[in-house]
């Protein structure tokens, strides 16, 4: 619906499953101008050597009331990443509560922009003799 917010991702039962899918999906596609080059190493061993890598743990999502099971899984992942050499730091995005309001501004604006390509004004039919928008949609009687 709004292409600037579309993000492809993978779901899997394990991180290994997701890594396999990401290795297939990631990388440059010459037919898609929104793709980028990728690290040739791939995703299949994400904790092999993370020395020097920084990973942010978003403070706003680690709030009180988080399910203890979820917190335990995150803490275990942080321990594994740290053991692999990563520098895991708590970060904050104070404007995060504004994200939904921002989405509600961007969404209709981009939908309108995207749909204008299909309203007959630039593609398919548009009457060359129209003096207003309504007339531009009308097919003149033969």
C-alpha positions in Angstrom: 0.0 0.0 0.0 2.8 2.4 0.8 6.0 1.2 -0.8 8.4 3.3 1.2 7.5 1.3 4.3 7.4 -2.1 2.8 10.1 -4.4 4.2 10.5 -8.0 3.4 11.5 -10.3 6.3 11.7 -13.9 7.3 10.0 -15.9 10.0 11.2 -19.3 11.1 11.3 -21.8 13.9 15.0 -21.2 14.6 17.6 -18.5 13.8 19.2 -21.1 11.5 16.0 -21.4 9.5 15.8 -17.6 9.2 19.4 -17.4 8.2 18.9 -19.8 5.3 15.9 -17.8 4.0 17.8 -14.5 4.4 20.7 -15.9 2.4 18.3 -16.6 -0.5 16.5 -13.3 -0.2 19.3 -10.9 0.5 21.5 -9.1 -2.0 21.3 -7.0 -5.1 18.6 -7.6 -7.6 19.3 -5.9 -10.9 15.5 -5.6 -11.6 14.8 -3.9 -8.2 16.4 -0.4 -7.6 15.6 -0.6 -3.9 18.0 -3.5 -3.2 21.6 -3.2 -2.0 24.8 -5.2 -2.1 25.2 -7.6 0.8 28.0 -9.0 2.8 29.2 -12.1 0.9 29.7 -14.0 4.2 25.9 -14.5 4.6 23.7 -15.0 7.6 24.3 -18.7 8.4 26.7 -18.2 11.3 25.6 -14.9 12.9 27.5 -15.4 16.1 30.8 -16.7 14.7 32.8 -13.5 15.3 31.1 -10.3 16.2 34.1 -8.6 17.7 33.8 -4.9 17.0 30.1 -5.1 16.1 27.7 -2.9 18.0 24.1 -4.0 18.7 21.5 -1.7 20.1 18.9 -3.0 22.5 16.0 -0.6 22.3 15.2 0.7 25.8 11.6 1.6 24.9 10.8 -2.0 24.1 12.4 -3.4 27.3 9.8 -1.8 29.5 8.3 -2.9 32.8 5.6 -5.4 32.2 7.4 -7.3 29.5 6.6 -11.0 29.7 9.3 -12.8 31.8 9.6 -15.5 29.1 10.3 -12.9 26.4 12.8 -11.2 28.7 14.6 -14.5 29.4 14.9 -15.2 25.7 16.3 -11.7 25.0 18.7 -11.9 27.9 20.0 -15.3 26.6 20.4 -13.8 23.1 22.3 -10.8 24.6 24.6 -13.2 26.5 25.3 -15.2 23.3 26.0 -12.1 21.3 28.3 -10.7 24.0 30.1 -14.0 24.2 30.7 -13.8 20.4 32.3 -10.4 20.8 29.5 -8.0 20.2 29.1 -4.8 22.1 25.5 -4.8 23.1 24.3 -1.4 24.3 21.0 -0.1 25.5 19.9 2.7 23.1 16.9 5.0 23.2 14.7 6.5 20.5 12.7 9.1 22.4 10.6 10.0 19.4 9.3 6.4 19.1 5.9 7.2 20.5 5.4 9.5 17.5 5.9 6.7 15.0 2.3 5.8 14.7 1.2 9.4 14.2 3.9 9.8 11.6 2.7 6.7 9.8 -0.8 8.1 9.6 0.6 11.2 7.9 2.8 9.3 5.4 0.3 6.6 4.6 -2.5 8.6 2.9 0.0 10.9 1.3 1.9 8.1 -0.3 -1.3 6.2 -1.2 -2.5 9.3 -3.0 0.8 9.7 -4.8 0.9 6.1 -5.9 -2.7 5.9 -7.0 -2.3 9.1 -9.1 -0.5 6.9 -11.6 -3.7 4.9 -12.1 -6.4 7.6 -12.1 -6.2 8.1 -15.9 -4.4 11.4 -15.6 -1.0 10.0 -16.6 -1.8 6.5 -17.8 -4.8 4.9 -19.5 -7.5 7.3 -20.6 -7.6 11.0 -20.1 -9.7 13.2 -22.3 -7.5 15.8 -24.1 -10.4 18.3 -24.4 -11.3 18.3 -20.7 -11.6 21.6 -18.9 -11.8 20.1 -15.4 -11.0 16.8 -13.5 -14.5 15.3 -13.9 -14.5 15.8 -17.6 -11.0 14.3 -17.9 -12.5 11.0 -16.7 -15.5 11.0 -19.0 -15.3 9.3 -22.3 -16.9 11.6 -24.9 -19.9 10.2 -26.8 -19.0 9.0 -30.3 
